[in-house]
Amino acid sequence: MILSRIGGSLALLACSLMPATASAYNQVYFQGGYSELSVDDKHDSGWITQVGYSYALSYSLAIETAIFFNASGTAPLTDEDTHKEYVDYRGAIVAMRGEMPISNLFLTYGKIGANYTSLQYSHWGNGQHGSDEFGSFRPYVAIGLKAPVSHNLMMSGEMQYLDMAKGFRANTFSLGLHFIF
């Protein structure tokens, strides 16, 4: 009788920890979101898409790699002198992700790492046209919240900051699906 109660209690405890340990597995994820691109006093918004892979080192620590691109094409930037600038950016991310359950249904996580971003920059003004392309390795940080949908699928909401070359930066909010295997 006591043994069955202990066994039942352990089974209940294991079931209550399932959402917290579900992310201990490797993941492939797809995210799409809204991005605010800025440089100096100029800014514009657009859509960003990200595809990534997460290799779990433990149920609370993982290594992630991802690629991202500006899904809305070029972002037009305009300053007060009506000089037009268009930026198309894409890149890759490598980061460490740490996560922690905040309840039986939600996990919070943080990422820190580096991104390589390639910027294609075109500008018009005063009858002149110029075009440059440059790339660089810069810091990357993100925070997010995940919730399980099923035993092998999670939804996420994430805020990320991408620092880029020549003073460009992007603040992004994205929603995603994580496929767990």
Buried (B, 14 or more C-beta within 10 A) or exposed (E): EEEEEEEEEEEEEEEEEEBBEBBBBEBEBBBBBBBBBBBEEBBBBBBBBBBBBBEBEEBBEBBBBBBBBBBBEBBBBEEEEEBEBBBBBBBBBBBEBEBEBEEEEBBBBBBEBEBBBBBBBBBBEEEEEEEEEEBBBBEBBBBBBBEBEEEEEBEBBBBBBBBBBEEBBBBBBBBBBBEBE
